[in-house]
Structure formats: C-alpha cells, structure tokens
C-alpha cells in the first residue's frame, strides 16, 4: 500500500477510535450526572469523526479520479472502525438524553 494511502487508512482508524473512546467517556459522565462534561466529550467525538471523514474522503476522491486503492484487511478494518464509531456516537447521544431525563 502506498505510504499516503496507508496514512489515510491509519487516520481513519485513529480518529474513529478516538471518537468511540470519547463517546464512551461521555456516557460515563452522563451516568454520573456530569452533563457538561458529557456534552464536551460528545463534541470531541464528533470532531474526531469529522477528521476520520476527511481521511475517508481523500481515499474516495483518489478512487473517483481513477487511482486504484489496494483493498487490504487494514483498509476494511478502517471502514469498519469508522462505521462502528459513528453508530456508537449516535447511541451515546441517545443514552445521554435518557440520563438527562432520569436526572430531571
């Protein structure tokens, strides 16, 4: 895999992982009634997802321009990481709302 593509794939994995970690910390904060902290962690998760999307968009753009990306297990893993992190962050937002309602 080309070094530039490898950097993009690793960016997907790193930023997606950061998003999932922040989302998990947001849930824990909400569970403890720390809603301001939960909101900050969700914002950080969303920012990491944006960075991951930038990496993904770079790869998609190259492919759309005719450059073939070598499809490896690492590439598939990066996409899986992103989709899981998106779903996890969405679920975290819902759980935080539930904790808010319980707390009120």
C-alpha positions in Angstrom: 0.0 0.0 0.0 1.3 3.5 -0.9 2.5 5.5 2.1 0.0 8.2 1.5 -2.9 5.8 1.4 -1.6 4.0 4.5 -1.5 7.3 6.3 -5.2 7.9 5.3 -6.2 4.4 6.5 -4.4 4.8 9.8 -6.0 8.3 10.1 -9.4 6.6 9.8 -8.6 4.0 12.5 -7.0 6.5 14.9 -9.7 9.2 14.6 -12.5 6.6 14.7 -11.0 5.1 17.8 -10.7 8.4 19.5 -14.4 9.2 18.7 -15.5 5.9 20.2 -13.4 6.5 23.3 -14.8 10.0 23.7 -18.3 8.8 23.3 -17.8 6.1 25.9 -16.4 8.7 28.3 -19.5 10.9 27.5 -21.8 8.1 28.6 -19.9 7.6 31.8 -20.0 11.3 32.5 -23.8 11.4 31.9 -24.2 8.4 34.1 -22.5 10.3 36.9 -24.7 13.4 36.3 -21.9 15.4 34.7 -23.8 16.6 31.7 -21.5 19.5 30.8 -18.6 17.0 30.6 -20.7 14.6 28.6 -21.5 17.3 26.1 -17.8 18.2 25.8 -16.9 14.6 25.2 -19.6 14.2 22.5 -18.3 17.3 20.8 -14.8 15.9 20.8 -16.2 12.6 19.4 -17.9 14.5 16.6 -14.7 16.4 15.8 -12.8 13.1 15.6 -15.4 11.7 13.3 -15.0 14.8 11.0 -11.3 14.1 10.9 -11.9 10.4 10.1 -14.3 11.5 7.3 -11.6 13.7 5.9 -9.3 10.7 5.6 -12.1 8.7 4.1 -12.9 11.4 1.6 -9.3 11.6 0.5 -9.3 7.9 -0.3 -12.7 8.1 -2.1 -11.6 11.1 -4.2 -8.5 9.3 -5.3 -10.6 6.3 -6.4 -13.1 8.5 -8.2 -10.2 10.0 -10.1 -9.2 6.6 -11.3 -6.5 5.6 -8.8 -7.0 2.1 -7.6 -6.7 1.6 -3.8 -5.3 -1.7 -2.7 -8.0 -3.4 -0.8 -6.5 -5.0 2.3 -7.7 -6.2 5.6 -6.4 -3.0 7.1 -8.5 -0.9 4.7 -11.6 -2.9 5.5 -10.8 -2.6 9.2 -10.6 1.2 8.9 -14.0 1.4 7.3 -15.5 -0.9 10.0 -13.9 1.2 12.7 -15.5 4.3 11.2 -19.0 2.9 10.9 -18.9 1.4 14.4 -17.7 4.7 15.9 -20.5 6.6 14.1 -23.1 4.2 15.4 -21.6 4.3 18.9 -21.5 8.1 19.0 -25.2 8.3 17.9 -26.2 5.8 20.5 -24.2 7.7 23.2 -26.2 10.8 22.4 -29.4 8.9 23.0 -28.1 7.5 26.2 -27.1 10.9 27.4 -30.6 12.2 26.7 -32.0 9.3 28.7 -29.7 10.1 31.6 -30.8 13.7 31.4 -34.5 12.8 31.7 -33.8 10.4 34.6 -31.9 13.2 36.3 -34.6 15.8 35.9 
